[in-house]
């Protein structure tokens, strides 16, 4: 059956077919504005980095990439993050995932330094089969402010019948009570002034990022990155900055309402990426401000590698790598590989598969 399929790079006339396939396979109705942001406006490549599979002039598969500039030890690298991978149901199990991936690897052999991504349970085996290796699990912390919204995907409350509304009310009251106590008990660095910005101030955030740059692999946070990355039309962004004698730290918050009505807030970026006691004090002043601003959100997500775990725990966040969240949440697994499978698995002596060599936040993932 594989001879009936053609695998080829994206062409300018393929946008509608790609968006239609996205809706059919991944269940989201994305528009031209989203496609322009994610693929046409990406500042790190001069083309749309998508490979397609088609048969009888019908697009039935896509393997897309999210280019980012990595930095480590003062060097710059072009990294591709596979994303939005899809094969139409009637054409699955015919090797299209493999063929599209191999075509992309061949195409970018001379241009890209490495791949890294966060496959789900279904696509992880395919990534490993094609040469990716596991780096480790990325912890995400959740502050569940409305348990009913958190559980609705796994256990629809409609199944509770007459108990549904009492369960919602009781769960919400218990969560609010618990979190209020945690917030009250948490210490706060009140000497910092806080200022909110609608959207993302690129110059300010780039300057703060320069104040604490890790040596490990991380996405370059310059003005180019901030002007593009946080222009995703599916999310609303705002930034809160802690100020002492000058800007000390900042948190970028992304928020949106899902199709099921649940409201999410994500701490998408935290700068500077590294620092000492002054950074921690500034963040301990910023986090309560974020929580007050988003008290109505059903769930607030925070990256485990960007804020001190002790600060998150003090405010009622729980890691998805430990019970009880590990019982209901799938871990976020990071994988990576060089472009050439037999190539060098290190960049300037830093192993791609050593989790200690990476410093990632939520904005390094293609979703928000």
N, C-alpha and C positions, 0 to 999 in steps of 0.2 A: 504493500500500500504506500510505502514511503516515496516511491518514484512518482506518485501523482501529485506531490507537494513541491512547491517552490519556496525556498527561504531566501529572503532578500532584505536589503536595508529599506527603511522608511522613505517614502517619497511625499512630496508636498500635497498630493491629492489623497493621502491615506488617512487624514485626520478623522473624518466622519466614520470610516470603517473601524478605526481604533476605538473611538468613543462608544460606538455601538457594541463592539466586542466587550469592552470594559463593563458596560451595563449588563450584558448578558451573563458574563462569567463572574465578575466581582460584585455585582449588585449595586453599583453606584452610578448615578446619572451625573457625569462630569460634563462641563461645557468648554467652549472655546477659550474663555478667560483662564480657566484652570490649566488647560493644555498649553496655552501661551506662556504662562508663568513657569510651569514645571519643565517644559521641554524646549520651547523656542527661545525663551529669555535666559536660559542657563548661561552664566558668563564664562564658564570654563571650557566650553566646546563651541564650535561654529556650525553645528548641524544638530538635527534631532536624533539622539542616540537610541534608536529603536530598530529591532529586527522583527520582521513579520514572516509568518507562514501563510501561504494561500494555495487554494486549489480551485480550479474552474473560475478564476477571477474573484474568488471570495476570500477575504482575510479571515483565517480561522485560528491564528495564534499570534502572540506578541511577546517579545522579550525586551523590556525597556531598561534604561539605566539612568541613574541619578548622579551625574558627575559632581565631584567635590574636590577642593584643593586641601590636601593633607600637609601638615608640617610636623617635623620632628628634628630635634637637634639643629635647628636653624636651616634645614633643607626643606624644599617644597616638592610635593609629589601630586600627580593627578591620579585620583582614585575613582573608580566607578562602583556605584552601589546598585546591583540589580533590583528592580522594582516592577510593579504592575505586570507581573508575568501571568499569562493566561492562554489557555487552549480551549476552544469551544467544546462542549460536552461530547458531541458526536465525533470528534476528531482526537480525543484523548487516547493515550496508550499506543500511539503510533510513532513515537520517537521524536515528536516535534519539539519538545522542551530541550532535548539533547541537541538536535540539529540547530536550533536557533542559538543556543548557548555557544556551541562550537563555532558557528559562523561569526558571532560577536567576538569571541576570543581571538580568532584569526585576524579579524579586521583591526583590532586594537592592539595587536602584539607590539607594535613599534611606538605607540602613543600613550599608553596607560601604564602606570607603575604597579597597580594592584587592584584587586576587587575586595570589597568587604560588604557584608549585608547581614540581615536579621531574618532568616527564613522562618516560616511557621512550621508546624508539625508535619504538614503535608509536603512541603517543598524541601525540607531539610535533607531527606534521603537522596533526592535528586541532586542537590548541591554537593553532597559528599561524594556521590558516584562520579561527578564531573570534576573532582579535584580540589574542591574547597575543603578546608579543615576547620574544626571547631576551635575558636579562640577562648570562649568561656560564656558564662551566663551574665547578662546585664541586669542588675537588680533595678526594679522600679518600685517606688514607694507610693502607696495609695492612702489618701485620707477619705474614707467613705462617709459622706455626710448624709446620704440617703440610701440605706441598705436596699430598699425596694428596687431602686434603679440599678444598683450593682448586680442584684440577683436575677433581674428580669430576663436576661439573655439565657441563663442556665436553667432557671426554674420559673416559668411564667406564673405570676401571682394569680392569674385567672384560674389556675388549677386548684387554688385554695378555696374557691367558691365563696361562701358567705364570710369566710375568715379573711379574705383578701384585704379589705379596707382596714379592719382592726390591726392586721399585721403591718400594713404600711404605716399607720399612725404610731403604733407601738415601737416599730423599728426606728422611725424617724425621731421620735422623742428620745429614745435610749441613746441614739447616736449623737444627737445634739447635746444631751446632758453629759455624756462621756467626754466629748470634745471640748465643751465649755470648761470642764474641770481641768483637762490637760492644758488648755490655753492659759487658764488662770494660774496654774502651778508653774508654767514655763517662765524662765527668767527672760528679761528683755533688756536690750541695750538702748535705753531711751534717749541717750545723748545725741543720737543721730537724727538729723532732719531727713524727711522723706519727701520726694517729689515724684508725681506721676506724669507720664507722657503718653498721649494717645499714639499708638503705633510704636515704631522703633527708631530712636535717634542714632543714625549710623556713626557719626563722628564721635559722639560721646561713648558709645559702646566699644568702638574700635580702640579708643584711647584707654578705656578701662581694661580691655583685653590685653593690651600691650603691657599693662602694669603687672601682670602675672601670667606668664606664658610657660606651660609645661614643656619639658623636653620630650615627652612621649608623643605618639601619634595623636593628633587632634586636628579638627578642621580649622583652617585659617580664618580668623575673625577680623577681617578688615572691612572698610566701608563697602567694598564691592559685595562681600558676602551679606552684610546686613541689609543693603538696599534690595537685594534679590530674594534672599532666603525667606524673609518675613513678609513677602508680598502675596502669599498664598491666599486666594480669595475665599477659600473654604473656612478660614479661621479669622478671628478678630484678635489683634495683638495690642498689648499695652506694656509699658515698661515702668518699673518703680526703681528709683535711684536713692541710695543712702548717701548723705552728704555730711562731712565733718568740716574740715577746712576747705575741702573740695570733694568731688565725686569719689566715693570709696568702694562701692559695689552696686550691682544692678541685677534685677531679675526680670526677664521677659516672660510675660504670661500670655499663653494662647488659649482662647476659649471658643467653644461652639456648641450648638445644640444638635444632637444626633437625630436621625430620622425617627427614632422611637420616642423622641421627646426628652431624653436624658441630657443633662447639661454637663459638659466636661470643662475643666480648666487644667492646663498643663504648664508646669514651670519649664518652658522650652529652652531657656538659656540662663546661665548664671555667670557673670564676669565680675572680677577676674577669675580665670579658671583655677588658679592656685594662689595660695597666700598663707599668711600666718594668723596670729590672734586678731589683728585688726580686721581682716577679711571675715573671720567668724563672728566678730561682734557686729559688723555691719549687716551680715546676713541674718543674725538673730533679731535685728531691728526690722529688716525687710519682710521676713516671713509672716509675722503677725499682721502686717499691713495687707499682704496678699490675701490672707485668710479672711480678714474682715471684709475686704473688697468682694470676695467671691464666696461669701457665706451661704448664698443660695445655690451654688453649684452642687450637683449630686455627688460628683467625685472629683478630687484634685489629685493629679499625678505629679510626682517629682522624681528626677533622675537620682539613682543611688550614688553616682560618682561625683555629683556636683555640689551637694550640700552635706554638711556633717550628719551622719546617721543619728547622732545623739540629739541634734536639733530637730530633725524630722520626727523622731520617736517622742520627743517631749511634747510635740503638737499633734500627736495622735495618728501619725503616718505609720503604715505597716508595710514591710517588704513583701513582695510577691514570691520571695525565695524561702519564706518561712511560714509555718501554719499561723493563722488559719487561711491566709490568702493563697498559699501554695496548694491548698486542696481544691481551689476553684479556678486558679489562674495558670495559664501556660507560661513557662519561663521564656524570656527573651534571649535567644541563643545567637551569639555573634559568630560568623564564620568569615574566613578570608583565604586568599590565595594570590600568588603572583599571576601575571597575565599568562606567562608560559608555564605550564605545569611542571616542566623540568627546569624551570628557571630558579633564580635566587629567592629563597623564602625569607631573606632578610633585606632590609633597607638600611644602609649604613650601620650594619651589625645589630640592628634591632629586629628580632624575629617577629614576623607577622602573626604567629599563632601563640605568642605569649601575652596573656591578658594584662600583664603588668606594663606592657609597652603601649597601652591605649588609654586615652582619656576622653570619653565621649559623653555628650549630653543628649537630651531628647531631640534637639534640632539637627543632630547628625543622622537621624533616621528620616526616611523620606516622607513619613506620614504628615506630621504637623509642622 
